[in-house]
């Protein structure tokens, strides 16, 4: 009997071993996320250093509560939206054209959560005064990576609210503004931003062909083809068009553009002279319904003065570029948090990844990029909040004009490179769709394109220099020097202060020499100049943070590492002169 039992046990054990040899015995734990606010020590420290204590207490409570909601609700909704992208139903079963964009119910639930959490409202009720934008952007930083790209329509909604608030058009203010800034899901509207036409890109002056025909009731009818309309399911949109005169003529160029407001549906719930031609098939952001639309007599209302459309959207660009930056740094933070958790779980070459110095060094470099991008973006949010509450001066406005395109172009490029490096931290799993990780890289790739490419924004930096007659750079230098002055007495930071000061002096010498001797080099140097300006400014911000009385050793180390490794800047105008430009052209086109 005992022998029989032994033989049966041996047989079962052999069978189990054979089965295990086919599928293996090890299964890797997936990385997990906790409360993204409570696990982000740098964000908490920045807010503690920046906000008044009473505001900090209220904001921290809200962010902590929202951080939990993001993990237990928003993240799952965002994943559902990613797995079930929108689709277009153009005709019903009886042949009637309906142009219905069908989205997963999770998309609508994200709309409701955005309203309930005040992701737009916080910035406009301004309960925390000049700190309201910091509160809002902190919530969006937590929301964005989990939101299934619902952060995109929120960016345009915020931009539309800003434009309407600033327009002085009280009729549209009373009509649309309460919806755009509502906390009630049933009242909350999202807005589109329909600027891009067939010619595409940021050159709206030559690319806008949509015409506006005046109507006897004071409204207009719009006729044109919108080539790229994100959030095509929005309740309203702002768009550019050229007003026809009685002879059917329009004014070309920027001077002919006027900004219009339109609602996407009429009182009967039918599309407002809109035909949805197709949904775009995109590399990423597939969760987001992006369409080609024909405006065929869409009822619209003039929002700007005639010919002042481009000027009117400047406020919108400030807001949407800030949203782009916060989406970039939020995405970076997400991949770093996932990689950090995975390093505690994954074993390779005899130990956990957390115990391999080279892997930890890689994560530390990604963390440094995260901190640099976040502190730059938050500084712009702070400047915007001060301006909106009458606390800013002329130098604040100049700084915001310069820093907004700098932050957008720099953080967008960071998002792509850091996310790509981050995927490597998961090995082959980083390339497997089921993990959800590859989608993060695809979605990051749009960030350098939305709201102006890197080159377009680099040229925008040059325009800021030119239009202000150099005042933006004067304000920039004064601000950097002010931050360095606060830190020069802190022994561990003195070398970092010298590095930033030397980099600033080199930048100033380059700009001065180029302006006086070789003005033509500015365009070819624009990109490197923009990167240099961003890196120097981030260095000053990290130094200021590290000089805080409650700073940790890693804050000092982060400032020191940034200033030692990330301050590569433009040096010689010869690198951008005629010879260099000729070599560039031959190298590419020969």
C-alpha positions as CSV (number, residue, x, y, z in Angstrom):
1,X,0.0,0.0,0.0
2,X,2.8,2.5,0.9
3,X,4.6,1.5,-2.3
4,X,1.5,2.1,-4.4
5,X,1.0,5.6,-2.8
6,X,4.7,6.4,-3.5
7,X,4.4,5.4,-7.1
8,X,1.2,7.4,-7.6
9,X,2.9,10.5,-6.0
10,X,5.9,10.1,-8.2
11,X,3.8,9.8,-11.3
12,X,1.9,13.0,-10.4
13,X,5.1,14.9,-9.6
14,X,6.6,13.8,-13.0
15,X,3.4,14.9,-14.8
16,X,3.5,18.3,-13.0
17,X,7.2,18.7,-13.9
18,X,6.5,17.9,-17.5
19,X,3.7,20.4,-17.7
20,X,5.9,23.1,-16.1
21,X,8.6,22.4,-18.6
22,X,6.2,23.4,-21.3
23,X,5.0,26.7,-19.9
24,X,7.6,27.5,-17.2
25,X,7.2,28.1,-13.5
26,X,7.9,31.9,-13.3
27,X,5.4,34.6,-14.1
28,X,6.6,38.3,-13.9
29,X,4.6,40.6,-11.6
30,X,3.2,43.6,-13.5
31,X,4.2,47.1,-12.2
32,X,1.5,48.8,-10.2
33,X,0.7,52.4,-9.4
34,X,-0.3,54.0,-6.1
35,X,-1.7,57.4,-5.3
36,X,0.3,59.5,-7.8
37,X,0.2,62.6,-5.6
38,X,1.4,60.9,-2.5
39,X,4.1,59.1,-4.4
40,X,5.4,62.2,-6.1
41,X,7.8,63.7,-3.5
42,X,9.0,66.4,-5.8
43,X,5.6,67.8,-6.6
44,X,4.7,67.8,-2.9
45,X,7.9,69.6,-2.1
46,X,7.4,72.2,-4.9
47,X,3.9,73.0,-3.7
48,X,5.0,73.2,-0.1
49,X,7.7,75.6,-1.0
50,X,5.5,77.7,-3.2
51,X,2.0,77.9,-1.8
52,X,0.9,79.7,1.4
53,X,0.2,77.3,4.2
54,X,-3.6,77.7,4.1
55,X,-3.8,77.2,0.4
56,X,-1.4,74.3,0.6
57,X,-3.6,72.5,3.1
58,X,-6.6,72.7,0.9
59,X,-4.8,71.9,-2.4
60,X,-3.0,68.9,-0.8
61,X,-6.3,67.5,0.5
62,X,-7.9,67.8,-3.0
63,X,-4.8,66.3,-4.8
64,X,-4.6,63.4,-2.4
65,X,-8.2,62.6,-2.8
66,X,-8.0,63.0,-6.6
67,X,-4.8,60.9,-6.7
68,X,-6.7,58.0,-5.3
69,X,-9.6,58.5,-7.7
70,X,-7.2,58.5,-10.6
71,X,-5.8,55.1,-9.7
72,X,-9.1,53.4,-8.8
73,X,-11.4,54.9,-11.4
74,X,-9.8,57.2,-14.0
75,X,-7.1,54.8,-15.0
76,X,-9.5,52.0,-15.8
77,X,-11.7,54.3,-17.8
78,X,-8.8,55.5,-19.8
79,X,-7.7,51.9,-20.6
80,X,-11.2,51.1,-21.8
81,X,-11.2,54.1,-24.1
82,X,-7.8,53.0,-25.5
83,X,-9.0,49.5,-26.2
84,X,-12.2,50.7,-27.8
85,X,-11.4,53.7,-30.0
86,X,-14.1,55.9,-31.5
87,X,-15.7,55.1,-34.8
88,X,-17.8,57.1,-37.3
89,X,-21.3,56.1,-38.4
90,X,-22.1,58.2,-41.4
91,X,-25.5,56.7,-42.4
92,X,-28.2,55.0,-40.5
93,X,-29.9,51.8,-41.7
94,X,-32.3,53.7,-43.9
95,X,-29.7,55.7,-45.7
96,X,-30.1,59.0,-43.8
97,X,-26.8,60.8,-43.2
98,X,-26.2,61.0,-39.5
99,X,-22.4,61.6,-39.0
100,X,-22.5,60.1,-35.5
101,X,-19.2,59.7,-33.7
102,X,-19.6,56.6,-31.5
103,X,-17.4,56.5,-28.4
104,X,-17.0,54.1,-25.5
105,X,-19.2,55.0,-22.5
106,X,-16.0,55.5,-20.6
107,X,-15.2,58.6,-22.7
108,X,-18.5,60.2,-21.5
109,X,-17.7,59.2,-17.9
110,X,-14.3,60.9,-18.2
111,X,-16.2,64.0,-19.3
112,X,-18.3,63.8,-16.1
113,X,-15.3,63.3,-13.9
114,X,-13.5,66.3,-15.5
115,X,-16.6,68.4,-14.6
116,X,-17.0,67.0,-11.0
117,X,-13.3,67.6,-10.2
118,X,-13.3,71.1,-11.6
119,X,-10.5,70.5,-14.0
120,X,-11.4,73.7,-15.8
121,X,-13.5,75.5,-13.2
122,X,-10.7,75.7,-10.6
123,X,-8.8,78.1,-12.9
124,X,-11.7,80.5,-13.4
125,X,-13.5,80.7,-10.0
126,X,-10.0,81.5,-8.7
127,X,-10.8,80.5,-5.1
128,X,-7.1,80.3,-4.4
129,X,-6.3,83.6,-6.1
130,X,-3.0,83.6,-8.0
131,X,-2.4,80.0,-6.9
132,X,-5.5,78.6,-8.7
133,X,-3.6,77.8,-11.9
134,X,-1.0,75.8,-9.9
135,X,-3.9,73.9,-8.3
136,X,-5.5,73.2,-11.7
137,X,-2.2,72.2,-13.4
138,X,-1.3,69.8,-10.6
139,X,-4.6,68.0,-11.0
140,X,-4.2,67.8,-14.8
141,X,-0.7,66.5,-14.2
142,X,-2.2,63.6,-12.2
143,X,-5.2,63.2,-14.6
144,X,-3.6,63.3,-18.0
145,X,-1.6,60.0,-18.1
146,X,-4.7,58.0,-17.0
147,X,-7.4,59.9,-18.9
148,X,-7.4,58.1,-22.3
149,X,-6.5,61.5,-23.8
150,X,-9.5,63.3,-22.4
151,X,-6.9,65.8,-21.4
152,X,-6.9,67.0,-25.0
153,X,-10.5,68.4,-25.2
154,X,-9.9,69.9,-21.7
155,X,-7.0,71.8,-23.1
156,X,-9.1,73.3,-25.9
157,X,-12.0,73.9,-23.5
158,X,-9.6,75.9,-21.2
159,X,-8.3,77.8,-24.2
160,X,-11.8,78.7,-25.3
161,X,-12.9,79.8,-21.9
162,X,-9.9,82.1,-21.7
163,X,-10.6,83.6,-25.1
164,X,-14.2,84.2,-24.4
165,X,-13.5,85.7,-21.0
166,X,-11.0,88.1,-22.6
167,X,-13.1,88.9,-25.6
168,X,-15.5,91.4,-24.1
169,X,-18.3,89.8,-26.1
170,X,-20.9,89.6,-23.3
171,X,-23.5,87.7,-25.3
172,X,-21.2,84.8,-25.9
173,X,-19.8,85.1,-22.4
174,X,-23.2,84.6,-20.9
175,X,-24.0,81.9,-23.4
176,X,-20.9,79.7,-23.4
177,X,-18.6,80.6,-20.5
178,X,-20.9,79.1,-17.7
179,X,-20.9,75.8,-19.6
180,X,-17.2,75.7,-20.2
181,X,-16.4,76.3,-16.5
182,X,-19.2,74.2,-14.9
183,X,-18.8,71.5,-12.3
184,X,-22.1,70.0,-13.2
185,X,-21.6,67.1,-15.7
186,X,-25.0,67.8,-17.4
187,X,-24.1,71.5,-18.0
188,X,-20.4,71.0,-18.8
189,X,-19.3,71.7,-22.4
190,X,-16.1,70.9,-24.1
191,X,-14.7,72.9,-27.0
192,X,-12.8,72.2,-30.2
193,X,-10.2,74.3,-31.8
194,X,-10.7,74.0,-35.6
195,X,-7.8,75.9,-37.2
196,X,-6.0,73.4,-39.4
197,X,-7.1,73.2,-43.0
198,X,-5.8,71.2,-46.0
199,X,-2.5,73.2,-46.3
200,X,-2.0,72.2,-42.7
201,X,0.5,73.3,-40.1
202,X,0.9,76.5,-38.1
203,X,0.9,78.8,-41.1
204,X,-2.8,79.8,-40.7
205,X,-2.2,83.1,-42.6
206,X,-1.8,81.3,-45.9
207,X,-3.5,78.0,-45.0
208,X,-7.0,79.2,-44.0
209,X,-9.5,79.1,-46.9
210,X,-12.7,78.9,-44.9
211,X,-15.0,81.9,-45.7
212,X,-17.6,83.6,-43.6
213,X,-20.8,85.0,-45.2
214,X,-22.7,87.6,-43.1
215,X,-26.4,87.0,-42.4
216,X,-29.1,89.5,-41.8
217,X,-29.5,88.6,-38.2
218,X,-25.8,89.5,-37.5
219,X,-24.6,85.9,-37.5
220,X,-22.4,84.3,-40.2
221,X,-22.4,81.1,-42.3
222,X,-19.1,79.3,-42.6
223,X,-17.9,77.4,-45.6
224,X,-14.7,75.4,-45.6
225,X,-12.9,72.2,-45.0
226,X,-11.2,71.5,-41.7
227,X,-8.5,69.0,-42.2
228,X,-7.6,68.1,-38.5
229,X,-10.2,68.7,-35.8
230,X,-9.4,67.1,-32.5
231,X,-12.3,66.4,-30.1
232,X,-14.8,66.3,-33.0
233,X,-17.5,65.4,-30.5
234,X,-17.2,68.8,-28.7
235,X,-20.2,70.9,-27.9
236,X,-18.7,74.0,-29.5
237,X,-15.6,75.2,-31.3
238,X,-13.5,78.3,-32.1
239,X,-12.3,78.6,-35.7
240,X,-10.8,81.0,-38.1
241,X,-12.4,82.2,-41.3
242,X,-12.2,85.1,-43.9
243,X,-15.2,87.4,-44.1
244,X,-16.5,87.8,-47.7
245,X,-17.4,91.3,-48.8
246,X,-20.5,92.1,-50.9
247,X,-18.4,91.3,-54.0
248,X,-17.5,87.9,-52.7
249,X,-13.9,88.9,-52.1
250,X,-11.7,88.2,-49.0
251,X,-8.6,89.6,-47.6
252,X,-5.6,87.3,-47.8
253,X,-2.9,86.8,-45.1
254,X,-3.1,87.3,-41.4
255,X,-5.1,90.6,-41.7
256,X,-8.0,88.7,-43.3
257,X,-8.5,86.3,-40.5
258,X,-11.3,86.6,-38.0
259,X,-12.1,84.3,-35.0
260,X,-15.6,82.7,-34.9
261,X,-17.6,80.8,-32.3
262,X,-19.9,78.0,-33.4
263,X,-21.9,75.4,-31.6
264,X,-21.7,72.0,-33.2
265,X,-25.4,71.2,-33.0
266,X,-28.6,73.3,-33.4
267,X,-31.6,73.5,-31.0
268,X,-33.0,70.2,-32.5
269,X,-29.7,68.4,-31.8
270,X,-28.7,68.2,-35.5
271,X,-25.2,69.0,-36.7
272,X,-24.9,72.7,-37.4
273,X,-24.1,72.6,-41.1
274,X,-21.3,70.1,-40.5
275,X,-20.4,67.0,-42.4
276,X,-17.9,64.6,-40.8
277,X,-16.0,63.2,-43.7
278,X,-13.8,60.7,-41.9
279,X,-12.0,60.0,-38.6
280,X,-8.2,60.2,-38.8
281,X,-6.1,57.1,-38.7
282,X,-3.3,58.2,-36.5
283,X,0.0,56.8,-35.1
284,X,-1.2,57.5,-31.5
285,X,-4.0,59.3,-29.6
286,X,-6.4,56.8,-31.1
287,X,-8.7,57.3,-28.1
288,X,-9.4,60.8,-29.3
289,X,-12.0,61.3,-32.1
290,X,-10.1,63.4,-34.6
291,X,-11.9,64.1,-37.9
292,X,-11.9,65.8,-41.2
293,X,-15.0,68.1,-41.3
294,X,-16.8,70.1,-44.0
295,X,-18.4,73.3,-42.8
296,X,-21.3,73.8,-45.2
297,X,-23.2,76.8,-43.9
298,X,-22.5,76.4,-40.3
299,X,-24.0,79.1,-38.2
300,X,-21.3,81.0,-36.3
301,X,-20.8,84.3,-34.4
302,X,-17.9,86.7,-34.7
303,X,-15.8,86.6,-31.6
304,X,-12.9,88.9,-32.5
305,X,-12.8,92.2,-34.4
306,X,-12.6,91.8,-38.1
307,X,-9.1,90.8,-39.1
308,X,-7.9,90.3,-35.5
309,X,-8.4,86.5,-35.4
310,X,-4.7,85.6,-34.9
311,X,-4.3,88.2,-32.1
312,X,-7.5,86.8,-30.5
313,X,-6.2,83.3,-30.3
314,X,-2.9,84.3,-28.6
315,X,-4.5,83.6,-25.2
316,X,-5.7,80.2,-26.4
317,X,-2.2,79.3,-27.6
318,X,-0.8,80.2,-24.2
319,X,-3.3,77.9,-22.5
320,X,-3.0,75.0,-24.9
321,X,0.8,75.1,-24.9
322,X,0.8,75.0,-21.2
323,X,-1.6,72.0,-21.3
324,X,0.7,70.4,-23.8
325,X,3.6,70.9,-21.4
326,X,1.7,69.5,-18.4
327,X,0.7,66.5,-20.5
328,X,4.3,65.9,-21.4
329,X,5.6,66.0,-17.8
330,X,2.7,64.0,-16.6
331,X,3.4,61.3,-19.1
332,X,7.1,61.3,-18.2
333,X,6.2,60.9,-14.5
334,X,4.0,58.0,-15.3
335,X,6.6,56.0,-17.1
336,X,9.2,56.7,-14.4
337,X,6.8,55.6,-11.7
338,X,6.0,52.4,-13.5
339,X,9.7,51.7,-14.2
340,X,10.5,52.5,-10.5
341,X,8.0,50.0,-9.3
342,X,9.1,47.4,-11.8
343,X,12.7,47.7,-10.6
344,X,11.5,46.4,-7.2
345,X,9.8,43.4,-8.7
346,X,12.0,42.3,-11.7
347,X,14.9,40.0,-11.0
348,X,17.7,39.5,-13.6
349,X,21.3,38.5,-13.4
350,X,21.1,37.3,-9.8
351,X,19.2,40.2,-8.2
352,X,16.4,42.7,-8.4
353,X,16.9,45.6,-10.9
354,X,16.8,48.0,-7.9
355,X,20.2,46.5,-6.9
356,X,21.9,47.0,-10.3
357,X,23.7,50.3,-10.2
358,X,23.5,50.9,-14.0
359,X,19.8,50.4,-14.0
360,X,19.3,52.7,-11.1
361,X,21.5,55.3,-12.8
362,X,19.3,55.2,-15.8
363,X,16.2,55.7,-13.7
364,X,17.9,58.6,-11.9
365,X,18.6,60.3,-15.2
366,X,14.9,59.9,-16.2
367,X,13.9,61.3,-12.8
368,X,16.1,64.3,-13.4
369,X,14.4,65.1,-16.7
370,X,11.0,64.7,-15.0
371,X,11.9,67.2,-12.3
372,X,13.4,69.7,-14.8
373,X,10.3,69.6,-17.0
374,X,7.9,69.8,-14.1
375,X,9.5,72.7,-12.4
376,X,9.6,74.7,-15.7
377,X,6.0,74.0,-16.4
378,X,4.8,74.9,-12.9
379,X,6.7,78.1,-13.1
380,X,4.6,79.2,-16.1
381,X,1.4,78.1,-14.4
382,X,2.4,80.3,-11.5
383,X,3.1,83.3,-13.8
384,X,-0.2,82.8,-15.5
385,X,-2.1,82.6,-12.2
386,X,-0.4,85.9,-11.1
387,X,-1.3,87.6,-14.3
388,X,-5.0,86.5,-14.2
389,X,-5.3,87.8,-10.7
390,X,-3.6,91.2,-11.3
391,X,-0.5,90.3,-9.4
392,X,2.0,90.2,-12.3
393,X,4.0,93.1,-13.7
394,X,5.5,93.7,-17.1
395,X,8.5,91.5,-16.5
396,X,6.1,88.6,-15.5
397,X,4.3,89.0,-18.9
398,X,7.6,89.1,-20.8
399,X,8.8,86.0,-19.0
400,X,5.6,84.1,-19.7
401,X,5.7,85.2,-23.4
402,X,9.2,83.6,-23.7
403,X,8.9,80.6,-21.4
404,X,5.6,79.3,-22.8
405,X,7.0,78.2,-26.2
406,X,10.3,77.2,-24.5
407,X,8.5,74.9,-22.1
408,X,6.2,73.4,-24.8
409,X,9.0,72.6,-27.2
410,X,11.4,71.3,-24.5
411,X,9.0,69.1,-22.5
412,X,7.5,67.7,-25.6
413,X,10.9,66.4,-26.8
414,X,11.6,65.2,-23.3
415,X,8.3,63.2,-23.3
416,X,9.3,61.2,-26.4
417,X,12.9,60.5,-25.4
418,X,12.1,59.7,-21.7
419,X,9.2,57.5,-22.7
420,X,11.3,55.6,-25.2
421,X,14.0,55.1,-22.6
422,X,11.4,54.1,-20.1
423,X,10.1,51.3,-22.3
424,X,13.5,49.8,-22.3
425,X,13.3,49.4,-18.5
426,X,10.7,46.7,-19.1
427,X,12.7,44.8,-21.7
428,X,10.5,42.9,-24.1
429,X,7.3,43.7,-22.2
430,X,7.8,47.3,-23.1
431,X,7.1,46.3,-26.7
432,X,4.0,44.3,-26.0
433,X,0.6,46.0,-26.6
434,X,-1.2,44.1,-23.9
435,X,0.8,45.9,-21.2
436,X,-0.4,49.3,-22.4
437,X,3.2,50.6,-22.5
438,X,3.6,51.0,-26.3
439,X,0.6,53.3,-26.4
440,X,2.4,55.7,-24.1
441,X,5.2,56.2,-26.6
442,X,2.8,56.6,-29.5
443,X,0.8,59.2,-27.6
444,X,3.9,61.0,-26.6
445,X,5.0,61.5,-30.2
446,X,2.1,63.9,-30.9
447,X,3.3,66.3,-28.2
448,X,6.1,67.9,-30.3
449,X,3.6,68.4,-33.1
450,X,0.4,69.7,-31.4
451,X,0.4,73.5,-30.8
452,X,3.4,74.1,-33.0
453,X,6.4,71.9,-33.9
454,X,9.8,72.4,-32.3
455,X,11.1,74.5,-35.2
456,X,7.9,76.6,-35.3
457,X,8.2,77.3,-31.6
458,X,11.9,78.0,-31.9
459,X,11.1,80.7,-34.4
460,X,8.3,82.0,-32.1
461,X,11.0,82.5,-29.5
462,X,12.9,84.7,-32.0
463,X,9.7,86.6,-32.6
464,X,9.4,87.3,-28.9
465,X,12.9,88.6,-28.9
466,X,12.2,90.8,-31.9
467,X,8.8,92.2,-31.0
468,X,9.9,93.1,-27.5
469,X,13.2,94.6,-28.8
470,X,15.1,92.3,-26.5
471,X,13.1,93.0,-23.4
472,X,12.1,89.3,-23.0
473,X,15.8,88.4,-22.7
474,X,16.4,91.2,-20.3
475,X,13.6,89.9,-18.1
476,X,14.9,86.4,-18.5
477,X,18.4,87.3,-17.4
478,X,17.2,89.3,-14.4
479,X,15.0,86.4,-13.2
480,X,17.8,83.9,-13.5
481,X,20.2,86.2,-11.7
482,X,17.7,86.7,-8.9
483,X,17.3,83.0,-8.3
484,X,21.1,82.5,-8.3
485,X,21.5,85.3,-5.8
486,X,19.3,83.5,-3.4
487,X,21.4,80.3,-3.6
488,X,25.0,81.6,-3.8
489,X,25.4,81.5,0.0
490,X,24.5,77.8,0.1
491,X,27.9,76.0,-0.1
492,X,26.9,72.8,-1.9
493,X,25.3,75.0,-4.6
494,X,28.0,77.5,-5.4
495,X,29.6,75.4,-8.2
496,X,26.1,75.0,-9.8
497,X,25.5,78.7,-9.5
498,X,28.8,79.4,-11.3
499,X,27.9,76.9,-14.1
500,X,24.6,78.6,-14.7
501,X,26.1,82.1,-14.6
502,X,28.8,81.0,-17.1
503,X,26.2,79.5,-19.4
504,X,24.1,82.7,-19.2
505,X,27.2,84.8,-20.0
506,X,28.0,82.6,-23.0
507,X,24.4,82.9,-24.2
508,X,24.5,86.7,-23.8
509,X,27.7,86.9,-25.8
510,X,26.3,84.7,-28.5
511,X,23.1,86.8,-28.9
512,X,25.1,90.0,-28.8
513,X,27.6,88.9,-31.5
514,X,24.9,87.4,-33.7
515,X,22.7,90.6,-33.4
516,X,25.6,92.9,-34.3
517,X,27.6,90.9,-36.8
518,X,25.6,88.0,-38.2
519,X,21.8,88.6,-37.8
520,X,21.1,86.0,-40.5
521,X,22.3,83.1,-38.3
522,X,19.5,83.5,-35.8
523,X,17.1,81.4,-37.8
524,X,19.5,78.4,-38.2
525,X,20.5,78.8,-34.5
526,X,16.9,79.2,-33.3
527,X,16.5,75.6,-32.2
528,X,19.7,75.3,-30.3
529,X,19.1,78.8,-28.8
530,X,15.7,77.7,-27.5
531,X,17.1,74.5,-25.9
532,X,19.9,76.5,-24.3
533,X,17.4,79.1,-22.9
534,X,15.3,76.2,-21.5
535,X,18.2,74.3,-19.9
536,X,19.7,77.4,-18.3
537,X,16.4,78.5,-16.8
538,X,15.6,75.0,-15.5
539,X,19.0,75.0,-13.9
540,X,18.2,78.2,-12.0
541,X,14.8,76.8,-10.9
542,X,16.4,73.6,-9.6
543,X,19.0,75.6,-7.8
544,X,16.4,77.8,-6.2
545,X,14.5,74.7,-5.1
546,X,17.6,73.1,-3.7
547,X,18.4,76.3,-1.7
548,X,15.0,76.0,0.1
549,X,15.5,75.4,3.9
550,X,13.6,72.1,3.7
551,X,15.3,70.8,0.6
552,X,16.6,67.2,0.7
553,X,20.0,66.0,-0.3
554,X,18.6,64.6,-3.5
555,X,17.3,68.1,-4.4
556,X,20.8,69.5,-4.2
557,X,22.1,66.5,-6.1
558,X,19.5,67.1,-8.8
559,X,20.5,70.7,-9.2
560,X,24.2,69.8,-9.3
561,X,23.7,67.1,-11.9
562,X,21.5,69.3,-14.1
563,X,24.1,72.1,-14.1
564,X,27.0,69.8,-14.7
565,X,25.5,67.7,-17.4
566,X,22.6,69.5,-19.1
567,X,24.0,73.0,-19.8
568,X,25.3,72.3,-23.3
569,X,24.5,75.6,-25.1
570,X,25.2,77.5,-28.3
571,X,28.7,78.8,-28.4
572,X,29.9,80.2,-31.7
573,X,28.1,82.0,-34.4
574,X,30.3,80.3,-36.9
575,X,28.4,77.1,-36.3
576,X,25.4,78.7,-37.9
577,X,26.8,80.9,-40.6
578,X,26.6,80.7,-44.4
579,X,29.3,78.0,-44.7
580,X,27.5,75.8,-42.1
581,X,24.2,76.3,-43.7
582,X,25.7,75.3,-47.1
583,X,27.2,72.2,-45.6
584,X,23.9,71.3,-43.9
585,X,22.1,71.5,-47.3
586,X,24.7,69.5,-49.2
587,X,24.7,66.9,-46.5
588,X,21.0,66.4,-46.7
589,X,20.2,67.0,-50.3
590,X,23.3,66.0,-52.2
